[in-house]
């Protein structure tokens, strides 16, 4: 099919190509941070806004497909723009607009990779994520997927002279390629033995249940590895802190959602009608990931690692919802499946704005102070008020507090669990409510983590004298932070409008939309039969009224009764900033309560030490129990077969000859 230049698919393709062009233009003046940062990144932000507008206007329009005469012989590139792709393209464009404009003022001269090359890698990363969302055949999807992995690897290793960053990049690339192999194998099964690798051919293939199950499990491994689902999460807390903050924001806020998009595409589109018990696997892994991520986030003292583990928690929530939607769809509970999938897409959109805002906020703090350790920060709200107040919006949102966006999606997911009693499997409908309890626990702990994050960084007094020289974010950085904060507010205040857009996706996937409701536009009623409702504007109005009444009451009625004096020092004089609550103190109750999850190493001082030291190292038990023994086994096997590497051409020719003989024998 071919379309004019005004079709949404063609416009999306042109905008993705424009991103690649912007990246290439950066090589014209590769050492000029002014040209790259002040010209190309703002232009990239405009392209992001245009992509978001195109994707948003396409929702509700018929699906478009196009075949590009590029690729391999007899294997051209197939592209498709439908409602599901449009939602995630909007997420990509809207979130990257704020990140790119922030990056225009963030990157500095001499920070690792040259600015022009960094610009190319950054925009290849953006474009490849867009092509992942548009791909309509296995070849195009895997080409875009691998480009996304490679470009993000080079962005993670921007500071490539530091050995720890190179190690983090290698781990990320290793997990990414293992996941890509699993996805490729899944596509191989989905094409049903034919030589047509288009998604249309996969939709038409009628797989036996056991082959469909294998394809689903391979897809879960591949996309779960990219998303950071436990136990495939080990790369995430290493790669996010290693990358520059705008890259961390893109990876956590956007790239992880491409994995969610892949799972939705496979589960509800390519596989057709899912089997209900498939959903129990991502649901269980998601619940464990949510709890695991938030517990580890509570124990962190590095602010970027804290946010990385928080991403694992939110990915767990997303996969929990995805698993629940599969269960509902498998037992023909279409309305419940639609509600759950809408909650999943809503939370994906929310997380893109919330987590991008928080990572950019930490980037501003890192540039202003040179510190990532929470123990060396504090009191920055006085030196960095713009960053502090805008970051507070992200903190309140990701903590799930109304009326911001994080509350809406988590509330919708909890509403979805109310349908569990209708699942026609007694044992399952008894266990599913436990999932709601675990989600509620993870949400409560997330609020605890965010109190620690914001309180230790911005409140109190500076813990180091150097913090007195901290400076607020620049103009471009403020614009980027404000854009993302505005997204958190709008997504929280307009849930009815957002859900109406997401309902287009569920209808196109055959799940239908939410039941019709006579409620006004400002009142969200997702389940009319239970009369559960939520009015964010009313909630916000009540908060404003209560706060104003409190201010008026204190200022005009109790002002004369207030006596001011020095703070009570508990009988000790000379209190200073070092005596404030620390990140370690905040995390101590969680460490004790969930101690079996941690691999803790303590170094205790001796009474006879002249300079006693106390060291506490909190490790990942899964890393030490699974990946370290596996790595050692791989090294042993590699040593055993190293004798095959003789260094002689004649030996290698012999290997090739033997391989050909074996293949010919198998063909005969």
C-alpha positions in Angstrom: 0.0 0.0 0.0 1.1 3.5 -0.6 0.0 6.7 1.0 0.4 10.4 0.4 2.7 12.6 2.5 -0.2 13.7 4.7 -0.9 10.2 6.0 0.0 9.6 9.7 2.2 6.6 8.8 4.2 8.6 6.2 4.5 11.6 8.5 5.7 9.3 11.3 8.3 7.7 8.9 9.5 11.2 7.8 9.9 12.3 11.4 11.9 9.3 12.4 14.1 9.8 9.3 14.5 13.5 10.4 15.8 12.3 13.7 18.4 10.3 11.9 19.3 13.3 9.8 19.7 15.5 12.9 22.1 12.9 14.3 24.2 12.9 11.1 24.3 16.7 11.0 25.9 16.5 14.4 29.0 15.0 12.8 29.5 18.2 10.7 30.8 20.0 13.8 31.5 17.1 16.2 33.4 19.1 18.9 31.0 22.0 19.1 28.8 21.6 22.1 27.1 25.0 21.3 26.0 23.7 17.8 24.9 20.3 19.0 23.3 21.4 22.3 21.8 24.8 21.4 20.7 24.0 17.8 20.3 20.2 17.2 18.7 19.1 20.5 16.0 21.8 20.5 15.3 20.9 16.9 15.0 17.3 18.0 12.5 18.3 20.7 10.3 20.0 18.1 10.4 16.8 16.0 9.3 14.9 19.2 6.4 17.2 19.7 5.4 16.7 16.0 5.6 12.9 16.4 3.4 13.0 19.5 0.8 15.2 17.7 0.8 12.8 14.6 0.4 9.8 16.8 -2.4 11.4 18.9 -4.4 12.5 15.9 -4.1 9.0 14.3 -5.9 7.3 17.2 -9.3 6.2 16.0 -8.2 6.2 12.3 -8.0 3.0 10.3 -4.8 0.9 10.4 -2.2 1.9 7.8 0.4 -0.4 6.2 3.2 0.3 3.8 6.0 -1.8 2.2 9.4 -0.1 1.7 11.5 -1.4 -1.2 14.5 -1.8 1.1 15.9 -4.7 3.0 17.0 -8.2 1.8 16.0 -9.8 -1.5 12.4 -10.9 -1.4 12.2 -9.5 2.2 11.2 -5.9 2.0 10.5 -3.8 5.1 6.8 -3.8 6.2 5.6 -0.9 8.4 2.2 -0.6 10.2 0.6 2.1 12.2 -2.4 1.1 14.3 -3.9 2.2 17.6 -1.4 0.3 19.8 1.6 1.7 17.8 0.1 5.2 18.0 -0.2 5.1 21.8 3.5 4.1 22.3 4.6 6.6 19.5 2.9 9.3 21.5 4.7 8.1 24.6 8.0 8.2 22.7 7.4 11.7 21.3 5.9 13.4 24.4 8.5 12.1 26.8 11.5 12.6 24.5 10.5 16.2 23.9 11.1 17.1 27.5 14.3 15.0 27.7 15.8 16.5 24.5 15.2 20.1 25.5 16.7 19.3 28.9 19.7 17.7 27.2 20.2 20.9 25.2 21.4 22.5 28.5 22.8 19.4 30.2 25.7 18.1 28.1 29.0 19.7 28.8 32.3 19.8 26.8 34.7 17.0 27.5 32.3 14.6 29.1 33.3 11.3 27.4 32.1 10.9 23.9 32.4 13.9 21.5 29.2 16.0 21.3 28.6 15.3 17.6 29.0 11.5 18.0 26.8 11.6 21.1 24.2 13.4 19.1 24.3 10.7 16.4 24.0 7.9 19.0 21.2 9.7 20.8 19.0 10.3 17.7 19.7 6.8 16.3 18.4 5.5 19.7 15.2 7.7 19.3 14.6 6.7 15.7 15.2 2.9 16.3 12.6 2.9 19.2 10.2 4.5 16.7 10.9 1.9 14.1 10.4 -0.9 16.6 6.9 0.5 17.2 6.2 0.7 13.4 7.7 -2.6 12.3 5.3 -5.1 10.8 7.6 -8.0 10.1 10.2 -9.9 12.0 13.1 -8.7 9.9 12.3 -5.0 10.4 11.5 -5.5 14.1 14.8 -7.2 14.8 16.8 -4.7 12.8 15.3 -1.8 14.7 15.5 -3.8 18.0 19.3 -4.4 17.6 19.9 -0.8 16.5 18.2 0.3 19.6 20.3 -2.0 21.8 23.6 -1.0 20.1 22.9 2.8 20.1 21.9 2.7 23.8 25.0 0.7 24.6 27.2 3.4 23.3 25.2 6.0 25.2 25.5 4.0 28.4 29.3 3.9 27.9 29.6 7.6 27.2 32.2 7.8 30.0 34.0 4.9 28.4 37.3 5.6 30.1 35.9 4.4 33.5 36.3 0.6 33.8 33.1 0.3 35.9 31.0 2.0 33.2 32.5 -0.3 30.5 31.6 -3.3 32.6 28.0 -2.0 33.1 27.7 -1.5 29.3 29.0 -5.0 28.6 26.5 -6.5 31.0 23.6 -4.5 29.4 24.7 -5.6 25.9 25.0 -9.2 27.0 21.4 -9.4 28.4 20.1 -7.4 25.5 21.5 -9.9 23.0 20.3 -12.9 24.9 16.9 -11.4 25.0 17.1 -10.7 21.2 17.8 -14.3 20.6 14.7 -15.4 22.6 12.6 -12.9 20.6 13.9 -14.1 17.3 13.1 -17.7 18.3 9.6 -16.6 19.3 9.1 -15.0 15.9 10.4 -18.2 14.2 7.7 -20.2 15.9 5.0 -17.6 15.3 5.5 -17.7 11.6 4.2 -21.3 11.7 6.7 -23.0 9.4 6.1 -20.7 6.4 8.7 -18.5 4.9 6.6 -15.3 5.4 7.9 -13.4 8.3 5.3 -10.6 8.2 3.1 -10.0 11.3 0.1 -10.6 9.1 1.4 -14.1 8.3 1.9 -14.7 12.1 -1.7 -13.5 12.8 -3.0 -16.0 10.2 -0.9 -18.9 11.5 -2.8 -21.4 13.6 -0.3 -22.8 16.1 -0.9 -25.8 18.3 -1.3 -24.9 21.9 2.1 -26.2 23.0 3.9 -24.2 20.2 1.9 -21.1 21.1 3.0 -21.6 24.7 6.6 -21.9 23.8 6.4 -18.8 21.6 4.8 -16.8 24.5 7.4 -18.0 27.0 10.3 -17.0 24.6 8.7 -13.6 24.1 8.4 -13.2 27.8 12.1 -14.0 28.3 13.2 -11.7 25.5 11.0 -8.7 26.3 11.3 -9.3 30.0 15.1 -9.1 29.8 14.9 -5.8 28.0 12.3 -4.5 30.5 14.3 -5.5 33.6 11.9 -8.1 34.9 13.3 -10.1 37.8 15.5 -12.3 37.5 16.6 -10.7 34.2 17.0 -7.3 35.9 20.7 -7.3 36.8 21.8 -5.0 34.0 19.4 -2.2 34.9 20.8 -1.0 38.3 24.2 -1.0 36.6 23.5 0.6 33.3 21.2 3.5 34.5 23.7 5.0 36.9 26.4 4.6 34.4 24.6 6.5 31.6 24.2 10.3 31.4 21.0 11.4 33.1 19.1 12.2 29.8 20.0 8.8 28.5 18.9 7.2 31.8 15.6 9.1 31.4 15.1 7.8 27.9 16.0 4.2 28.8 13.8 4.0 31.9 11.0 6.2 30.7 10.8 5.1 27.1 12.9 2.1 26.1 11.6 -0.2 28.8 8.1 0.5 27.4 9.1 -0.9 24.0 9.5 -4.2 25.7 6.0 -3.9 27.2 4.7 -3.0 23.7 6.3 -6.1 22.3 4.6 -8.3 24.9 1.2 -6.7 24.3 1.7 -7.1 20.5 2.6 -10.8 20.8 0.1 -11.7 23.5 -3.0 -10.0 22.2 -2.3 -9.5 18.5 0.1 -12.1 17.0 -1.0 -15.0 19.1 -4.7 -14.3 18.8 -6.8 -15.7 21.7 -4.4 -16.2 24.7 -4.6 -19.2 27.0 -5.7 -17.9 30.5 -2.9 -19.6 32.5 -0.2 -17.9 30.4 -1.1 -14.7 32.4 -0.1 -16.3 35.7 3.6 -16.3 34.7 4.0 -12.6 34.0 1.6 -11.8 36.9 3.8 -13.8 39.4 7.0 -12.4 38.0 5.6 -8.9 38.0 4.4 -9.1 41.6 7.8 -10.4 42.7 9.6 -7.7 40.6 7.5 -4.9 42.1 8.2 -6.0 45.7 11.9 -6.8 44.9 12.5 -3.5 43.2 10.9 -1.2 45.8 12.7 -3.0 48.7 16.1 -2.6 47.0 15.2 1.0 46.2 14.6 1.7 49.9 18.1 0.4 50.8 20.1 2.4 48.2 22.4 5.3 49.0 23.1 6.2 45.3 20.2 8.4 44.0 20.5 7.0 40.4 20.6 3.4 41.6 17.6 4.1 43.8 15.6 5.3 40.7 16.9 2.3 38.7 15.4 -0.1 41.3 12.3 2.0 41.4 12.0 1.3 37.6 12.1 -2.4 38.3 9.2 -1.9 40.7 7.1 -0.1 38.1 8.0 -2.7 35.4 6.7 -5.3 37.9 3.4 -3.4 38.2 3.1 -3.2 34.4 3.7 -6.9 33.9 1.4 -7.7 36.8 -1.4 -5.9 35.0 -0.4 -7.5 31.7 -0.6 -11.0 33.2 -4.0 -10.2 34.8 -5.3 -8.9 31.4 -4.2 -12.2 29.8 -6.0 -14.2 32.5 -9.2 -12.2 31.9 -9.0 -12.4 28.1 -8.3 -16.2 28.3 -11.6 -16.8 30.2 -13.5 -14.4 27.9 -13.9 -11.6 30.5 -13.4 -9.0 27.8 -14.5 -5.9 29.8 -12.2 -6.8 32.7 -9.3 -7.5 30.2 -10.0 -4.1 28.6 -10.0 -2.3 31.9 -6.7 -4.0 33.0 -4.9 -3.4 29.7 -6.0 0.3 29.8 -4.5 0.5 33.4 -1.3 -1.0 32.0 -1.0 1.5 29.1 -2.0 4.3 31.5 0.8 3.4 33.9 3.3 3.0 31.1 2.5 6.6 30.0 2.6 7.8 33.6 5.9 6.2 34.3 7.4 7.7 31.1 6.8 11.2 32.5 7.4 10.5 36.2 10.6 8.6 35.9 12.0 10.8 33.2 11.3 13.8 35.4 13.1 12.2 38.4 16.1 11.1 36.4 16.5 14.6 34.9 16.2 16.1 38.4 19.0 13.9 39.6 21.0 14.9 36.6 20.6 18.6 37.5 21.7 17.8 41.1 24.7 15.8 39.9 25.8 18.7 37.7 25.3 21.3 40.4 27.0 19.3 43.2 29.1 16.6 41.6 27.6 14.1 44.1 25.4 11.0 43.6 25.7 9.7 47.1 22.7 10.6 49.2 24.9 10.9 52.3 26.7 13.9 50.8 23.6 15.9 49.9 20.8 17.8 51.7 19.2 21.2 51.8 19.3 21.8 48.1 15.8 23.3 48.0 17.4 26.6 49.0 20.0 26.5 46.3 18.0 24.7 43.6 14.4 25.7 44.0 13.3 25.1 40.4 14.7 21.6 40.4 13.4 20.9 43.9 9.8 21.9 43.2 9.6 20.3 39.8 11.1 17.1 41.1 8.6 17.2 43.9 5.8 16.8 41.3 7.5 13.6 40.0 8.0 12.4 43.6 4.3 12.9 44.5 3.2 11.3 41.2 5.4 8.2 41.5 4.4 7.8 45.1 0.8 7.3 43.9 -0.7 10.3 45.6 -3.8 11.9 44.1 -4.6 14.0 42.2 -1.4 13.3 40.1 -1.1 10.7 37.4 0.5 7.9 39.3 -2.5 7.4 41.5 -5.0 7.0 38.6 -3.2 4.1 36.9 -2.6 2.2 40.1 -6.2 2.8 41.2 -7.4 1.4 37.9 -5.2 -1.6 38.3 -6.6 -2.2 41.8 -10.1 -1.8 40.4 -9.2 -4.5 37.9 -8.4 -7.0 40.7 -12.1 -6.6 41.9 -13.1 -8.8 38.9 -10.9 -11.7 40.2 -13.8 -13.4 41.9 -15.5 -13.9 38.4 -12.6 -16.0 37.1 -14.1 -19.5 36.6 -11.2 -21.3 38.4 -11.7 -21.4 42.2 -8.1 -21.7 43.2 -7.1 -18.8 41.0 -9.8 -16.4 42.0 -8.8 -17.1 45.5 -5.2 -16.2 44.9 -5.6 -13.2 42.7 -6.7 -10.9 45.5 -3.3 -11.5 47.1 -1.9 -9.7 44.0 -3.9 -6.7 44.9 -2.5 -6.8 48.4 1.0 -7.0 47.1 0.5 -4.1 44.7 -0.9 -2.0 47.6 2.2 -2.9 49.6 4.6 -2.0 46.8 2.7 1.3 46.4 3.0 2.1 50.1 6.8 1.3 50.1 7.2 3.4 46.9 5.8 6.3 48.9 8.3 5.5 51.7 11.2 5.5 49.1 10.2 8.8 47.6 10.1 10.4 51.1 13.7 9.2 51.5 14.7 10.4 48.0 13.3 13.9 48.2 13.9 14.5 51.9 17.5 13.5 52.0 18.4 15.4 48.8 16.4 18.6 49.1 15.3 19.1 52.7 17.2 19.8 55.9 20.7 21.3 55.9 23.6 20.7 53.5 25.7 17.8 54.6 28.8 19.1 52.9 30.2 22.6 52.8 30.6 22.4 49.0 26.8 22.3 48.6 26.7 26.0 49.4 28.0 26.6 45.9 25.3 24.5 44.2 23.4 26.3 41.4 20.0 25.9 40.0 19.2 24.4 36.6 19.6 26.5 33.4 16.8 27.8 31.2 16.7 24.8 28.8 16.8 22.3 31.7 14.0 24.1 33.5 11.9 23.9 30.3 12.5 20.2 30.0 11.6 19.6 33.6 8.5 21.8 33.4 7.3 19.9 30.3 7.5 16.5 32.1 5.9 17.9 35.3 3.0 19.3 33.2 2.5 15.9 31.7 2.2 14.4 35.2 -0.4 17.0 36.1 -2.5 16.7 32.9 -2.5 12.9 32.9 -3.7 13.0 36.5 -6.4 15.6 36.0 -7.9 14.3 32.7 -8.2 10.5 33.3 -11.5 10.2 31.5 -10.1 11.7 28.3 -7.0 9.5 28.5 -9.0 6.4 29.0 -11.2 7.2 26.0 -8.0 7.2 23.8 -6.7 4.0 25.3 -10.1 2.3 24.7 -9.4 2.6 21.0 -6.6 0.2 21.4 -8.6 -2.4 23.4 -11.3 -2.3 20.8 -8.9 -2.8 18.0 -7.4 -5.8 19.8 -10.9 -7.3 20.1 -11.4 -6.7 23.8 -13.9 -4.0 23.5 -14.0 -0.8 25.5 -15.2 0.1 29.0 -18.9 0.0 29.7 -20.7 3.2 28.8 -21.2 5.6 31.6 -23.5 8.7 32.1 -20.9 10.3 34.4 -19.7 13.9 33.6 -16.3 14.4 31.9 -14.6 15.3 35.2 -15.8 12.1 37.0 -14.1 8.8 36.3 -16.4 5.7 36.7 -14.5 2.7 35.2 -16.8 0.0 36.7 -20.4 1.4 36.7 -21.8 -1.8 38.3 -19.8 -1.1 41.4 -20.3 2.6 41.3 -16.6 3.2 42.0 -15.6 6.7 41.0 -12.8 9.2 41.2 -12.9 13.0 40.6 -9.3 14.4 40.5 -10.4 18.0 40.0 -12.8 17.8 43.0 -10.0 16.2 45.0 -7.6 19.0 44.0 -10.2 21.7 44.8 -10.7 20.2 48.3 -6.9 20.2 48.9 -6.6 23.8 47.8 -9.5 24.9 50.0 -8.1 23.1 53.0 -4.6 24.6 52.5 -6.0 28.1 52.1 -8.2 27.8 55.2 -5.2 26.6 57.2 -3.1 29.5 56.0 -5.8 32.0 56.7 -6.5 30.5 60.1 -2.8 30.6 61.1 -2.1 34.1 59.7 -5.1 36.0 61.0 -6.3 34.1 64.1 -3.3 32.3 65.6 -0.5 34.6 64.5 -0.4 36.5 67.8 -0.3 33.3 69.9 2.8 31.8 68.3 6.0 32.0 70.3 9.3 31.3 68.6 12.3 29.8 70.2 15.3 27.7 69.6 14.7 24.1 68.6 15.0 21.5 71.4 18.4 19.8 71.1 17.4 16.8 73.3 19.9 17.9 75.9 22.9 17.9 73.5 24.5 21.1 72.3 26.3 21.7 69.1 23.9 19.9 66.7 25.0 20.1 63.1 23.9 18.9 59.6 25.7 15.6 60.1 23.2 14.6 62.7 20.2 14.6 60.3 18.5 11.5 59.2 20.5 9.7 56.6 19.7 7.5 53.7 21.1 4.5 55.6 18.8 5.3 58.5 15.8 5.5 56.3 16.6 2.1 54.8 17.4 0.3 58.0 13.9 -0.9 58.9 13.4 -2.2 55.3 16.8 -4.0 55.4 15.8 -5.8 58.7 12.3 -6.6 57.5 13.3 -8.0 54.1 16.8 -9.3 55.0 16.4 -12.6 53.2 16.3 -10.7 49.9 19.6 -9.0 50.4 23.2 -10.3 50.3 24.6 -8.2 53.1 28.3 -8.0 53.8 29.3 -6.2 57.1 32.8 -5.2 58.1 32.7 -4.6 61.9 35.5 -2.8 63.8 37.4 -4.3 66.5 37.6 -2.7 70.0 41.4 -2.6 69.6 41.4 -0.7 66.2 43.0 2.7 66.4 40.9 3.9 63.5 37.7 1.8 63.6 35.7 1.6 60.4 32.2 0.2 59.8 31.3 -0.9 56.2 28.0 -2.2 55.0 27.6 -3.6 51.5 24.1 -4.5 50.2 24.3 -6.9 47.3 21.8 -8.6 45.1 21.3 -12.2 46.2 20.1 -13.2 42.7 23.3 -11.9 41.2 25.4 -13.9 43.6 23.4 -17.0 43.6 22.6 -17.3 39.8 24.8 -15.1 37.6 28.1 -15.4 39.3 28.1 -19.3 39.3 26.8 -19.2 35.7 29.6 -16.8 34.7 32.2 -19.1 36.4 30.7 -22.1 34.5 30.9 -20.3 31.2 34.6 -19.5 31.8 35.3 -23.1 32.7 33.6 -24.4 29.5 35.4 -21.8 27.5 38.8 -22.9 28.9 38.0 -26.5 28.0 37.2 -25.8 24.4 40.0 -23.2 23.9 42.1 -25.9 22.3 39.9 -25.5 19.2 41.4 -22.1 18.7 44.7 -23.3 17.1 45.6 -20.2 15.2 46.2 -22.1 12.0 44.3 -21.5 8.8 44.5 -25.1 7.8 42.8 -26.1 11.0 40.0 -23.6 10.5 39.5 -24.9 6.9 39.2 -28.4 8.2 36.5 -27.2 10.6 34.6 -25.7 7.7 35.0 -28.8 5.6 33.7 -31.1 8.4 30.7 -28.8 8.9 29.8 -28.9 5.2 30.0 -32.7 5.2 27.8 -33.0 8.2 25.2 -30.6 6.7 25.2 -32.5 3.4 24.7 -35.8 5.3 21.8 -34.3 7.2 20.2 -33.0 4.0 20.4 -36.4 2.4 
